[in-house]
Amino acid sequence: MKRLPISIAALCLSLSAQAADGFDDKFRQLDELLPTATQYRTASGAPGHAYWQQRADYTIRASLDEAKRAITGSGQVTYHNNSPDTLHYLWVQLDQNIYKPDSDARRMLTAPSREAWTKARGAEDGMKFEGMRGILAGRDFDGGFKIGAVKTAGGQPLKTTVNQTMMRIDLPTPLKPGEKFSFAIDWQYNINEQKVLGGRSGYEYFEQDKNTLFEVAQWFPRMAAYYDVAGWQHKQFIGSGEFTLEFGDYDVSLTVPADHVVASTGELLNPEQVLSPAQRERLARARTSDKPVVIVTQAEAEAAEKSVSTATKTWHFKAKNVRDFAWASSRKFIWDAQGYKKDGTNVMAMSYYPKEGNPLWEKFSTQAIIHTIEQYNKFSFDYPYPTAISVNGPVGGMEYPMISFNGPRPTKDKKTGEITYSKRAKYGLIGVIIHEVGHNYFPMIVNSDERQWTWMDEGLNTFVQYLAEQAWEENYPQSRGEPRAIVDYMRSRNQVPIMTNSESLLQFGNNAYAKPATALNILRETILGRELFDHAFREYGRRWKFKRPTPADFFRTMEDASGTDLDWFWRGWFYTTDAVDISVDGISEVAVSTKNPEIEKAWKKEQKAAEPESMTDIKNKGMPRRTDAHPELKDFYNEHDDYTVTNKDRNNYAEAVEKLEPWEKKLLEQGKHLYLVDFSNVGGLVMPLILQIELKSGKKYIERVPAEVWRYSPKKITKVIVTDEPMVSLTQDPNWETADIDTSNNAWPRKLTPSRMELYKQEQGREDMMKDYNTPLKGKDAKTEAGELKGETKGEAKAEAKGEAKK
C-alpha cells in the first residue's frame, strides 16, 4: 500500500466526480420498462380500486378406461365476465393437443445439434435411446382431444374453431360486463405413456404385476385466461410455458375401476361409497394424529394388485376457488395421511404411492408436506385449502391445486432383491415435495401468468423452497438459492435475461429457477436484510393471493413495502445478463498532514529510507571518498539533511496553529488512518461492497457499503476507508454472498488461488483393427458362436474318421 499525503479538501474533490465517457446510469428508474400504472394496477404494486378478474366454474363427469388408457368426459362450464369489456367469443385451452402427431410442438422438435446425431463424442452429447423412442412413438400415438358436442345450456350447438392447442367458441349473443354464460362440452382422449412421451401427466405401467398408475392432468378443456394486461392469453402450449387459468369452483365425479384408489384436488364427498369402514376410521384418526396414519396399507395394496376388478366406483370431489383440477388413480396406491391445524390452516396432508416407493415414501412424504406448509405460511400466508397431496408416479415433479406428482424412489438390487435409497434420492424426494407442494402458494394461489413468465412461479417458489430446506436440517444439501451455486451459470455465455418469455429461455433451470431464487436470497440477506425483505414479500403474497400479478406488481410491491428503491437491482438481475465481478484494484494509504514539521519531515525521511537502494550505491560501498580522507571538507550540510527541522519551520507551524479553530486542531490530532481503495466493476452488475478489513493487531471486521456507491461511475470508483490502526488487508465479499464470478481479484494484497494439476499416463496403445477383429466374443452371442464352431469341428472330425476307416 502506498501512503500519500493529501489535504482533506483535496481528498473530497478527488472523489466527487469520476463519471467516465459513455456513462451508463445503472440507477435510472424502470419507467421505460414497466407498464404505466392504471386503475387496475397501482404504482405501488397493489391491485387498483377497479381490479377485476374472470371466473369459470366446472361440473365434470369423467370415466377412466384402464384397458384402453383413455379418458371420456362431459362437463358444463359457467363463465363469468367480470371485465369491463363485451366479449363476442371465448377461448378454451386444449393442452392435450400437444400430443397430436401434427402439433406445433412435435413439428418444432429439433436435435441438440447435428453432432448429437452424427458425430457425438460420447454419451453426454449423443442422442439417447429414450429421446429417439419418444420421437418415433410420438408419430404413432393417437393423442389429443377428440371434442364432441359443444352446446349452450339450452342444448343449442355452438360454433367452434380449433387452432392447435386453442379452441374458440363463438357466442350466440355478445357477453356483456357482469353477465355469465354456460355451455356443455363432451370430449375423449388417450392418455400418454409418460416414460415414453414425457409431459406433465400420463400413465406408468408396471410389468412385474401387470398394473398401471395414472396421473391425470390437463385432462379437460379449460378456459383460457382473459385479463387487463394481455386480453386473451392465447399463446399456444408448446411445452415450456405452463398454464394460465381462472379461479372457480369444481364439482367432479370420477368413475374408475372399483379396486382403484383416487387422489384428487378437492375434498372427497362420498367416502362411505368408496372406502371400507376400516379405511374411514383410519382417515378420521389421521386428522388429529401427531404422525402419519396409513389409510390403505401396503398389504391391502399388494392384495389389490393381484386381481383386476371389472366393476367400477365413482369418486365425488368438490374444490372451491381453485384454478385447476388434477387427480391420480391406481389399485397400487398405499395411502397415508396426517392432519395439520394452526392459525388459519386446517389441512389433511396425504401421500399416495406404490410399494415401489417404500421405504422412502412412508418415511418422508407426508412429513415433507406438513413441513412445507409450516414454512411457507411463515413467508406468505396461511394455507387455505383442506388437503395437500403428494403422489408418486411417473412424473418427476409437477404441481396442481392441492395435489402434486413427485418422482424419486428407492432402488431394488436385481440379484439380491435388497431395497436401498441414495442420499440423492432422499433429498431429491424431500426437495421436490417441498417445491411442488409449495407451488400451491405460487402460482396456484398467487396466480401469475406462467405461459408468459416462468420465473414468477418457479423462481419465487424455488426461493421459498430454499428457506424451507434450511429449516429441515442443518447442512441440507441445497442446489439452488445459494449465491455460490449460480456462479458457473453467471459466467456462461449462452444466456438470456430472466425477463424473457418462457418459450425462449436458454438454460431453463438456471434461468427460471436458480437465478431468480439466488437474486431474492441476495436481496434478503445482503441488500434489504431479513426484516424488511420478509415484510415486503409477505405483503406481496397478501395483496395478490387469488389474484393475477405481473412482474411489475412484484417489483413495485417489494419496493413499496420495504421503503427502498430497487430499480437498479431489478434492472441488473432481471433485465440483463450482466454478472457480479467486482475487483479490488489497489489501495493507497493517505495521511492527513498534521502541519507539524517535527512529524511531517520525520515521516518524509522514513518514506525516503524505505525506498530501494540504487544498484550504483550498492556497488560503490567501500569506495574511498575524499571527505573521508579530508574531514575538514565537511560542513553544515554534511551534518543536516533535507529533513532537518528549522526554527523557521517551527515558527510557521506555531503561527498556522494559532489561526485554527479548536475543532480544526482536534481534527489534526486524531491520528486516523485513511486509505483510498480503487474498485472496478468488471462484470457490469452493480452490487454493494462487503469489505472485510484486517488491522495490524489482527482484528477483523466487515464494513458494508450500499450499491449506490456506484451511482456516479458504474465502472470504476474510489472509496475512502478510515481505520483506527494500520490496515494490513482488505477482502471484498469474503463470504461469497453476491455470486461474484471471479474471487481471485477480490483481495488486496492478492491471494494465491490453490489448484491441482493432474498428470496422466501417456496412452501407448494404437487402434489395431486386426487385433480387434480377432478379439474373443463375450456374453450370450459368444457362447452361441463358440457352440456352433465346436459342433462344426466335431462334424469335420467324424467325417475325416469315417474316411480314414474306408481307406
MITITOR-732563 format. One record per residue (C-alpha): residue in one letter; x, y, z. Coordinates in pm, whole numbers, plus 50000, padded with zeros to 5 digits. Each point is the difference from the previous one (the first is absolute). Layout:
<recs>
REC  code      x      y      z
REC     A      X      Y      Z
...
</recs>
This chain:
<recs>
REC  code      x      y      z
REC     M  50000  50000  50000
REC     K  50130  50341  49907
REC     R  49967  50281  50253
REC     L  49934  50337  49850
REC     P  49968  50331  50182
REC     I  49691  50191  49900
REC     S  49783  50271  50142
REC     I  49640  49927  50100
REC     A  49867  50257  49754
REC     A  50193  49843  49715
REC     L  49878  49655  50106
REC     C  49636  50108  49982
REC     L  50051  50155  49658
REC     S  50178  49698  49861
REC     L  49708  49770  50078
REC     S  49712  50228  49911
REC     A  49971  49937  49627
REC     Q  50146  49705  49815
REC     A  49737  49943  49732
REC     A  50167  49863  49689
REC     D  49915  50046  49636
REC     G  49702  49795  49888
REC     F  49840  50015  50345
REC     D  49749  49720  50059
REC     D  49760  50090  50280
REC     K  49938  49670  50176
REC     F  49768  50181  50240
REC     R  49760  50154  49752
REC     Q  49639  49910  50069
REC     L  49818  49716  49826
REC     D  49737  50237  49860
REC     E  50087  49913  49640
REC     L  49967  49626  50073
REC     L  49706  49971  50238
REC     P  49642  50063  49885
REC     T  49826  50317  50105
REC     A  49791  49963  50314
REC     T  49623  49979  49947
REC     Q  49681  49980  50203
REC     Y  50047  49622  49987
REC     R  50364  49992  50115
REC     T  50147  50283  50206
REC     A  50348  50147  49995
REC     S  50050  49858  50348
REC     G  49963  49645  49864
REC     A  49660  49936  50158
REC     P  49677  49912  49819
REC     G  49817  50319  49905
REC     H  49652  50100  50112
REC     A  49857  49876  49668
REC     Y  50196  49671  49990
REC     W  49802  49714  49844
REC     Q  50049  49640  49893
REC     Q  49791  49741  49825
REC     R  49860  49683  50154
REC     A  49914  49654  49867
REC     D  49802  49734  50190
REC     Y  50000  49636  49886
REC     T  49776  49698  50049
REC     I  50173  49694  49851
REC     R  49916  49630  49966
REC     A  50285  49782  49871
REC     S  50093  49633  49967
REC     L  50337  49831  49989
REC     D  50028  49703  49763
REC     E  50298  49813  50143
REC     A  50028  49749  49716
REC     K  49992  50266  49727
REC     R  50183  50254  50217
REC     A  49753  50266  49904
REC     I  49786  50271  50161
REC     T  49642  50071  49898
REC     G  49837  50307  50146
REC     S  49717  50247  49983
REC     G  49966  50324  50185
REC     Q  49822  50327  50039
REC     V  50195  50323  50026
REC     T  49855  50323  50137
REC     Y  50212  50296  49894
REC     H  49966  50328  50192
REC     N  50090  50319  49814
REC     N  50121  50229  50278
REC     S  50193  50219  49755
REC     P  49885  50341  49875
REC     D  50008  49856  49646
REC     T  49732  49844  49782
REC     L  50117  49662  49871
REC     H  49891  49852  49668
REC     Y  50180  49668  50039
REC     L  50178  49788  50261
REC     W  50334  49823  49976
REC     V  50051  49653  50148
REC     Q  50332  49822  50050
REC     L  50038  49651  49853
REC     D  50341  49916  50145
REC     Q  49980  49627  49918
REC     N  50025  50101  49633
REC     I  50374  50030  50054
REC     Y  50000  49620  49951
REC     K  49845  50014  49655
REC     P  50250  49878  49740
REC     D  49964  50329  49809
REC     S  50014  50233  50302
REC     D  50225  50305  49991
REC     A  50203  49856  50287
REC     R  50067  49677  49810
REC     R  50075  50175  49672
REC     M  50242  50232  50181
REC     L  50211  49715  50142
REC     T  50370  50057  49942
REC     A  50314  49812  50089
REC     P  50240  50158  50248
REC     S  50243  50023  49709
REC     R  50097  49818  49683
REC     E  50291  49849  50192
REC     A  49759  49844  50251
REC     W  49865  49787  49715
REC     T  50304  49940  49786
REC     K  50328  50071  50180
REC     A  49935  49973  50371
REC     R  50319  49970  50201
REC     G  49829  49807  50277
REC     A  49680  49934  50193
REC     E  49982  50355  50130
REC     D  49954  50161  49658
REC     G  49855  49702  49815
REC     M  49638  49926  49920
REC     K  49844  49777  50267
REC     F  49786  49690  49947
REC     E  49721  50169  50194
REC     G  50015  50307  49779
REC     M  49979  49799  49682
REC     R  49720  49785  50141
REC     G  49802  50315  50089
REC     I  50041  50145  49651
REC     L  49884  49683  49828
REC     A  49719  49919  50246
REC     G  49863  50352  49971
REC     R  49942  49948  49628
REC     D  49777  49699  50067
REC     F  49819  50099  50320
REC     D  49636  50094  49944
REC     G  50013  50293  50237
REC     G  49804  50318  50053
REC     F  49642  50087  50086
REC     K  49717  49861  49796
REC     I  49735  50263  50060
REC     G  49637  49890  49980
REC     A  49698  50222  50035
REC     V  50039  50360  50116
REC     K  49661  50146  50089
REC     T  49835  50276  50196
REC     A  49834  49917  50331
REC     G  49677  49982  49800
REC     G  50142  49740  49762
REC     Q  50070  50222  49698
REC     P  50318  49916  49806
REC     L  50283  50253  50022
REC     K  50241  50075  49718
REC     T  50360  49920  50088
REC     T  50337  50042  49831
REC     V  50304  49800  50112
REC     N  50343  50154  49955
REC     Q  50262  49751  50126
REC     T  49970  50011  50383
REC     M  49733  50273  50002
REC     M  49629  49985  49916
REC     R  49778  50301  49935
REC     I  49633  49980  50095
REC     D  49789  50257  49818
REC     L  49727  50136  50226
REC     P  49641  50014  49875
REC     T  49968  50350  50149
REC     P  50269  50234  50136
REC     L  50088  49940  50365
REC     K  49975  50336  50175
REC     P  50182  50108  50316
REC     G  49851  49838  50308
REC     E  49831  49720  49803
REC     K  50075  49627  50002
REC     F  49972  49731  49734
REC     S  49968  49622  50041
REC     F  50084  49736  49744
REC     A  50037  49622  49993
REC     I  50283  49810  49838
REC     D  50082  49632  49940
REC     W  50348  49865  49936
REC     Q  50225  49695  49996
REC     Y  50376  49945  49979
REC     N  50262  49730  50033
REC     I  50240  50028  50292
REC     N  50367  50019  49909
REC     E  50258  49762  50142
REC     Q  50201  50249  50201
REC     K  50331  49813  49994
REC     V  49987  49993  49619
REC     L  49839  50329  49896
REC     G  50080  50204  50309
REC     G  49774  50280  50114
REC     R  49844  50123  50321
REC     S  49760  49707  50032
REC     G  49956  49648  49862
REC     Y  50000  49635  50097
REC     E  50267  49760  50124
REC     Y  49978  49626  49935
REC     F  50154  49756  50249
REC     E  50102  49689  49808
REC     Q  50062  49787  50310
REC     D  49642  50010  50129
REC     K  49825  50106  49676
REC     N  49850  50315  50153
REC     T  49976  50362  49896
REC     L  50030  50324  50196
REC     F  49828  50307  49853
REC     E  50090  50364  50069
REC     V  49735  50207  49825
REC     A  50032  50372  49925
REC     Q  49919  50242  49717
REC     W  49723  49745  49951
REC     F  49701  50222  49919
REC     P  49947  50309  49781
REC     R  50093  50292  50226
REC     M  49905  50364  49965
REC     A  50284  50222  49883
REC     A  50080  50304  50210
REC     Y  49874  50344  49907
REC     Y  50147  50292  50194
REC     D  50075  50372  49985
REC     V  50367  49975  49897
REC     A  49979  49739  49723
REC     G  49636  49963  49899
REC     W  49955  49634  49903
REC     Q  50311  49801  50091
REC     H  50007  49798  49678
REC     K  50365  49901  49980
REC     Q  50011  49645  49871
REC     F  50112  49725  50237
REC     I  50321  49867  49850
REC     G  50160  49855  50309
REC     S  50197  50242  50217
REC     G  49754  50274  50090
REC     E  49757  49847  50244
REC     F  49643  50103  50073
REC     T  49804  50321  50049
REC     L  49655  49935  50141
REC     E  49699  50153  50173
REC     F  49876  49921  50350
REC     G  49672  49817  50049
REC     D  49810  49729  50184
REC     Y  50018  49638  49884
REC     D  49750  49717  50044
REC     V  50166  49687  49858
REC     S  49887  49636  49990
REC     L  50263  49746  49891
REC     T  49902  49646  49905
REC     V  50293  49759  50027
REC     P  50052  49624  50053
REC     A  49847  49898  50334
REC     D  50336  49892  50147
REC     H  50171  50329  49921
REC     V  50088  50266  50258
REC     V  49961  50360  49879
REC     A  50201  50304  50116
REC     S  49856  50330  49887
REC     T  49974  50374  50025
REC     G  49720  50086  50243
REC     E  49816  49815  50275
REC     L  49854  49650  49968
REC     L  49623  50024  50047
REC     N  49905  49632  49996
REC     P  50257  49804  50209
REC     E  49730  49758  50114
REC     Q  49956  49885  49639
REC     V  50366  49955  49906
REC     L  50183  49920  50327
REC     S  49964  49711  50241
REC     P  49888  50066  50359
REC     A  50356  49932  50120
REC     Q  50142  50249  49751
REC     R  49746  50265  50101
REC     E  50091  49949  50367
REC     R  50370  50038  49922
REC     L  49932  50316  49802
REC     A  49807  50151  50290
REC     R  50280  49907  50242
REC     A  50263  50157  49773
REC     R  49844  50344  50034
REC     T  50119  50039  50361
REC     S  50303  49771  49990
REC     D  50351  50128  50072
REC     K  50147  49770  49735
REC     P  49881  49856  49667
REC     V  49726  49735  50019
REC     V  49984  49738  49724
REC     I  49653  50006  49839
REC     V  50062  49734  49733
REC     T  50276  49766  50115
REC     Q  50270  49845  49788
REC     A  49845  49658  50061
REC     E  49664  50126  49871
REC     A  50164  50155  49696
REC     E  50197  49685  49920
REC     A  49684  49789  50031
REC     A  49821  50235  49756
REC     E  50288  49965  49750
REC     K  49934  49630  49957
REC     S  49657  50029  49835
REC     V  49832  50253  49773
REC     S  49643  50100  50083
REC     T  49751  50024  49716
REC     A  49766  50213  50212
REC     T  50026  50377  50045
REC     K  49965  50257  50276
REC     T  49936  50371  49972
REC     W  50203  50234  50221
REC     H  49835  50339  50054
REC     F  50214  50308  50076
REC     K  49935  50369  50045
REC     A  50256  50280  50001
REC     K  49933  50367  50064
REC     N  50187  50293  49853
REC     V  50273  49807  49817
REC     R  50151  50072  49661
REC     D  50033  49637  49885
REC     F  49915  49640  50088
REC     A  50218  49686  49979
REC     W  49982  49643  50131
REC     A  50175  49664  50015
REC     S  49861  49648  50002
REC     S  50140  49650  50054
REC     R  49932  49678  50189
REC     K  50368  50008  50097
REC     F  49963  50301  50230
REC     I  50102  49990  50364
REC     W  49845  50304  50171
REC     D  50106  50176  50319
REC     A  49880  50325  50155
REC     Q  50050  50241  50289
REC     G  49806  50310  50100
REC     Y  50160  50338  50060
REC     K  49814  50288  50162
REC     K  50144  50337  50094
REC     D  49869  50357  49972
REC     G  49802  50017  49675
REC     T  50118  49663  49871
REC     N  49808  49676  50052
REC     V  50128  49745  49750
REC     M  50031  49627  49945
REC     A  50348  49922  49868
REC     M  49983  49677  49800
REC     S  50235  49783  49797
REC     Y  49919  49734  49738
REC     Y  50269  49767  49871
REC     P  50055  49646  49868
REC     K  50201  49746  50198
REC     E  50293  50089  49774
REC     G  50018  50330  50188
REC     N  50067  49845  50340
REC     P  50174  50034  50238
REC     L  50083  50349  49876
REC     W  49648  50131  49955
REC     E  49842  49874  50323
REC     K  50282  50163  50195
REC     F  50026  50341  49834
REC     S  49712  50099  49773
REC     T  49723  50111  50236
REC     Q  50252  50148  50242
REC     A  50140  50209  49714
REC     I  49650  50123  49910
REC     I  49935  50124  50354
REC     H  50345  50156  50022
REC     T  49936  50185  49674
REC     I  49674  50148  50124
REC     E  50155  50101  50334
REC     Q  50285  50183  49828
REC     Y  49810  50155  49710
REC     N  49738  50135  50240
REC     K  50279  50195  50172
REC     F  50110  50170  49680
REC     S  49668  50055  49824
REC     F  49653  49922  50140
REC     D  49809  49720  50167
REC     Y  49934  49703  49776
REC     P  49628  50030  49923
REC     Y  49906  49663  49848
REC     P  49874  49687  50184
REC     T  50248  49750  49848
REC     A  50361  49986  49882
REC     I  50105  49688  49811
REC     S  50324  49845  49872
REC     V  49972  49715  49746
REC     N  50281  49772  49885
REC     G  49980  49909  49634
REC     P  50175  50049  49668
REC     V  50002  50381  50009
REC     G  50317  50120  50168
REC     G  49847  50316  50144
REC     M  49687  50196  49908
REC     E  49754  50210  50192
REC     Y  49623  50053  50000
REC     P  49763  50142  50261
REC     M  50016  49781  50314
REC     I  50183  49720  49814
REC     S  50349  49944  49861
REC     F  50171  49721  49806
REC     N  50350  49909  50122
REC     G  50248  49746  49875
REC     P  50297  49874  50209
REC     R  49996  49635  50115
REC     P  50239  49754  50165
REC     T  50187  49748  49788
REC     K  49971  49622  50014
REC     D  50303  49782  49938
REC     K  49916  49764  49714
REC     K  50207  49716  50146
REC     T  49939  50021  50374
REC     G  49667  50182  50010
REC     E  50140  50242  50258
REC     I  49824  50339  50004
REC     T  50212  50307  50070
REC     Y  49992  50369  49919
REC     S  50279  50244  49932
REC     K  50060  50331  50169
REC     R  49904  50164  49672
REC     A  49668  49812  49995
REC     K  49922  50093  50360
REC     Y  50065  50371  49968
REC     G  49867  50002  49647
REC     L  49668  49873  50134
REC     I  49986  50245  50290
REC     G  50102  50287  49774
REC     V  49754  49923  49721
REC     I  49711  49962  50244
REC     I  50084  50332  50164
REC     H  50022  50157  49655
REC     E  49682  49854  49852
REC     V  49785  50038  50312
REC     G  50142  50352  50028
REC     H  49858  50074  49657
REC     N  49658  50010  50166
REC     Y  50107  50347  50113
REC     F  50175  50104  49678
REC     P  49821  49982  49750
REC     M  49693  49803  50111
REC     I  49891  50282  50233
REC     V  50223  50293  49898
REC     N  49881  49937  49646
REC     S  50276  50128  49771
REC     D  50000  49951  49623
REC     E  50220  49692  49960
REC     R  49961  49990  49624
REC     Q  50179  50336  49985
REC     W  50232  50015  50305
REC     T  50137  49672  50135
REC     W  50212  50172  50263
REC     M  49698  50150  50176
REC     D  49895  49657  50122
REC     E  50313  49784  49973
REC     G  50250  50261  50116
REC     L  49797  50132  50292
REC     N  49906  49648  50104
REC     T  50360  49876  49977
REC     F  50102  50287  50228
REC     V  49748  49905  50270
REC     Q  50095  49635  49948
REC     Y  50358  50101  50083
REC     L  49881  50156  50327
REC     A  49789  49693  50085
REC     E  50289  49762  49931
REC     Q  50220  50194  50241
REC     A  49736  49939  50267
REC     W  49992  49625  49930
REC     E  50347  49924  50135
REC     E  50342  50155  50038
REC     N  50224  49970  49695
REC     Y  49713  49902  49771
REC     P  50159  49927  49658
REC     Q  49845  50285  49807
REC     S  50054  50056  49630
REC     R  49816  50324  49925
REC     G  49989  50326  50193
REC     E  50351  50020  50141
REC     P  50193  50276  49815
REC     R  50313  49792  49950
REC     A  49793  49734  49821
REC     I  49900  50236  49715
REC     V  50353  50117  49914
REC     D  50065  49757  49714
REC     Y  49674  50100  49834
REC     M  50072  50371  50045
REC     R  50336  49945  49829
REC     S  49843  49823  49703
REC     R  49934  50166  49666
REC     N  49682  49839  49869
REC     Q  49764  50193  50226
REC     V  49693  50214  49962
REC     P  49859  50236  50265
REC     I  49758  49862  50259
REC     M  49738  50231  49848
REC     T  49968  49783  49689
REC     N  49690  49813  49887
REC     S  49982  49641  50124
REC     E  50033  49844  49655
REC     S  50317  50196  49916
REC     L  50203  49918  50310
REC     L  50348  49854  49973
REC     Q  50130  49789  50288
REC     F  49643  49974  50128
REC     G  50073  49872  50351
REC     N  50273  50253  50072
REC     N  49811  50290  49846
REC     A  49648  49949  50138
REC     Y  50074  49817  50326
REC     A  50351  50056  50130
REC     K  50085  50356  49898
REC     P  49681  50170  50129
REC     A  50016  49792  50320
REC     T  50362  50108  50051
REC     A  49916  50361  49925
REC     L  49727  50001  50264
REC     N  50230  49833  50250
REC     I  50260  50272  49942
REC     L  49730  50265  50026
REC     R  49892  49854  50335
REC     E  50339  49931  50157
REC     T  50225  50270  49856
REC     I  49798  50296  49876
REC     L  49676  50042  50196
REC     G  50058  49778  50301
REC     R  49759  49732  50117
REC     E  49753  50223  50184
REC     L  49934  50240  49712
REC     F  50003  49727  49737
REC     D  49770  49761  50185
REC     H  49745  50274  50065
REC     A  49999  50103  49634
REC     F  49982  49641  49872
REC     R  49707  49919  50229
REC     E  49828  50317  49884
REC     Y  50035  49884  49639
REC     G  49834  49670  50090
REC     R  49725  50174  50199
REC     R  49924  50248  49722
REC     W  49994  49749  49716
REC     K  49864  49673  50141
REC     F  49713  49881  49781
REC     K  50092  50275  49751
REC     R  50228  50020  49696
REC     P  50318  50208  50050
REC     T  50246  50103  49730
REC     P  50377  50053  50039
REC     A  49942  50373  50048
REC     D  49763  49930  50288
REC     F  50266  49791  50172
REC     F  50280  50252  49944
REC     R  49788  50294  50114
REC     T  49862  49823  50307
REC     M  50346  49900  50120
REC     E  50113  50362  49973
REC     D  49681  50145  50146
REC     A  49989  49769  50303
REC     S  50374  50014  50072
REC     G  50032  50375  49950
REC     T  50296  49948  49767
REC     D  50064  50099  49639
REC     L  50110  49673  49841
REC     D  49972  50089  49632
REC     W  50377  49954  49961
REC     F  49969  49649  50141
REC     W  49711  49889  49777
REC     R  50170  50153  49697
REC     G  50330  49821  50058
REC     W  49876  49660  50113
REC     F  49679  49965  49798
REC     Y  50047  50207  49683
REC     T  50366  49932  49916
REC     T  50246  49713  49989
REC     D  50267  50200  50184
REC     A  50192  49821  50271
REC     V  50145  50105  50334
REC     D  50376  50041  49976
REC     I  50135  50277  50220
REC     S  50378  50034  50002
REC     V  50213  50159  50271
REC     D  50253  50176  49780
REC     G  50225  50169  50254
REC     I  50034  50177  50334
REC     S  50184  50317  50092
REC     E  50049  50115  50356
REC     V  49920  50369  50039
REC     A  50137  50194  50299
REC     V  49835  50326  50100
REC     S  50281  50249  50041
REC     T  50044  50115  50363
REC     K  50194  50309  49877
REC     N  50244  49935  50287
REC     P  50349  50004  49845
REC     E  50136  49767  50269
REC     I  49750  49735  49890
REC     E  49971  50069  49629
REC     K  50375  50020  49921
REC     A  50067  49687  50205
REC     W  49726  49820  49801
REC     K  50150  50112  49671
REC     K  50340  49875  50113
REC     E  49851  49660  50080
REC     Q  49841  49983  49656
REC     K  50334  50084  49837
REC     A  50181  49739  50207
REC     A  49743  49740  49897
REC     E  50085  50043  49635
REC     P  50220  49726  49846
REC     E  50369  50073  49998
REC     S  50136  50074  49655
REC     M  50230  49747  49833
REC     T  50271  50267  49965
REC     D  49999  50068  50374
REC     I  50010  49628  50074
REC     K  50303  49946  49776
REC     N  50177  50318  50124
REC     K  50006  49880  50360
REC     G  50357  50007  50136
REC     M  50116  50238  49729
REC     P  50254  50261  50132
REC     R  49846  50346  50044
REC     R  50186  50336  50016
REC     T  49799  50126  50294
REC     D  50101  49690  50193
REC     A  50366  50076  49931
REC     H  49955  50372  50061
REC     P  49741  50053  50277
REC     E  50062  50374  49990
REC     L  49791  50008  49682
REC     K  49681  49917  50194
REC     D  49773  50289  50100
REC     F  49639  50074  50113
REC     Y  49843  49816  49711
REC     N  50192  49685  50081
REC     E  49845  50004  50347
REC     H  49643  50092  49892
REC     D  49790  49842  49726
REC     D  49691  50126  49820
REC     Y  49778  49879  50289
REC     T  50158  50214  50272
REC     V  49739  50211  50179
REC     T  50093  50369  50004
REC     N  49888  50274  50233
REC     K  49820  50158  49712
REC     D  49803  49677  49958
REC     R  49907  50010  50367
REC     N  49894  50366  49983
REC     N  49788  49941  49694
REC     Y  49831  49704  50170
REC     A  49930  50201  50317
REC     E  49846  50283  49799
REC     A  49787  49759  49797
REC     V  49869  49815  50306
REC     E  49915  50328  50173
REC     K  49761  50084  49715
REC     L  49814  49664  50020
REC     E  49663  49955  50170
REC     P  49993  49749  50290
REC     W  49816  49738  49789
REC     E  50260  50039  49726
REC     K  50282  49942  50248
REC     K  49822  49689  50130
REC     L  49961  49865  49648
REC     L  50374  50028  49937
REC     E  50075  49811  50323
REC     Q  49765  49703  49949
REC     G  50257  49771  49843
REC     K  49756  49802  49783
REC     H  50122  49783  49713
REC     L  49845  50082  49665
REC     Y  50011  49778  49690
REC     L  49891  50055  49643
REC     V  49873  49668  49863
REC     D  49946  49967  49624
REC     F  49724  49767  49876
REC     S  49898  49911  49647
REC     N  49672  49842  49891
REC     V  50126  49737  49759
REC     G  49678  49800  49973
REC     G  49766  50294  49944
REC     L  49751  49920  50278
REC     V  50017  50261  50275
REC     M  49979  49860  50351
REC     P  50079  50112  50355
REC     L  50357  49980  50120
REC     I  50047  49756  50288
REC     L  50348  50077  50130
REC     Q  50184  49787  50252
REC     I  50276  50217  50148
REC     E  50291  49853  50194
REC     L  50203  50230  50226
REC     K  50358  49975  50118
REC     S  49887  49869  50339
REC     G  49826  49705  49830
REC     K  49650  50139  50052
REC     K  49758  49934  49710
REC     Y  49666  50164  49932
REC     I  49749  50045  49715
REC     E  49913  50338  49855
REC     R  49695  50004  49769
REC     V  49968  50264  49730
REC     P  49664  50037  49816
REC     A  49987  49939  49626
REC     E  49931  50369  49948
REC     V  50375  50055  50037
REC     W  50006  49927  49623
REC     R  49740  50266  49910
REC     Y  50245  50253  49854
REC     S  50229  49750  49832
REC     P  49874  49643  49941
REC     K  50337  49879  49870
REC     K  50267  50134  50237
REC     I  49981  50159  50343
REC     T  50234  50097  50283
REC     K  49879  49951  50356
REC     V  50143  50163  50312
REC     I  50060  49755  50285
REC     V  50081  50141  50346
REC     T  50153  49779  50269
REC     D  50130  50051  50354
REC     E  50317  49805  49933
REC     P  50191  49895  49690
REC     M  49817  49772  49758
REC     V  50189  49695  49876
REC     S  49743  49845  49762
REC     L  49657  50049  49845
REC     T  49767  49739  49844
REC     Q  49687  50075  49798
REC     D  49708  49757  50055
REC     P  50188  49769  50239
REC     N  49699  49767  50052
REC     W  49913  49972  49628
REC     E  49656  50152  50052
REC     T  49967  50191  49669
REC     A  50073  49723  49746
REC     D  50325  50167  49892
REC     I  50125  49798  49704
REC     D  50373  50069  50056
REC     T  50119  50004  50360
REC     S  50366  50008  49898
REC     N  49981  50381  49971
REC     N  49805  50053  50324
REC     A  50292  50045  50239
REC     W  50285  50244  50056
REC     P  50272  49891  50026
REC     R  49910  49733  49744
REC     K  49957  49648  50132
REC     L  50140  49691  49836
REC     T  49731  49778  49847
REC     P  50064  49635  50086
REC     S  49947  49748  49725
REC     R  50116  49657  49882
REC     M  50174  49886  49686
REC     E  49921  49647  49895
REC     L  50271  49789  49837
REC     Y  49877  49729  49765
REC     K  50181  49694  49874
REC     Q  50063  50025  49630
REC     E  49790  49749  49812
REC     Q  50227  49761  49813
REC     G  49739  49798  49818
REC     R  49889  50075  49646
REC     E  49692  49886  49813
REC     D  50069  49647  49871
REC     M  49716  49880  49781
REC     M  50154  49656  49947
REC     K  50033  49950  50376
REC     D  49647  50126  50058
REC     Y  49867  49769  49729
REC     N  50146  49695  50171
REC     T  49896  50097  50354
REC     P  49790  49717  50156
REC     L  49628  50076  50031
REC     K  49844  50037  50344
REC     G  49652  49921  50128
REC     K  49708  49811  49848
REC     D  50103  50048  49636
REC     A  50347  49868  50078
REC     K  49862  49678  50149
REC     T  49771  49946  49701
REC     E  50275  50059  49751
REC     A  50246  49788  50198
REC     G  49745  49717  50008
REC     E  49946  50020  49627
REC     L  50373  49994  49937
REC     K  50046  49710  50241
REC     G  49725  49801  49829
REC     E  50150  50067  49660
REC     T  50340  49875  50116
REC     K  49852  49679  50141
REC     G  49815  49935  49675
REC     E  50312  50049  49794
REC     A  50192  49762  50228
REC     K  49733  49731  49966
REC     A  49998  50033  49623
REC     E  50376  49974  49987
REC     A  49991  49695  50228
REC     K  49746  49827  49774
REC     G  50218  50076  49700
REC     E  50303  49853  50166
REC     A  49805  49682  50089
REC     K  49891  49950  49639
REC     K  50354  50022  49889
</recs>
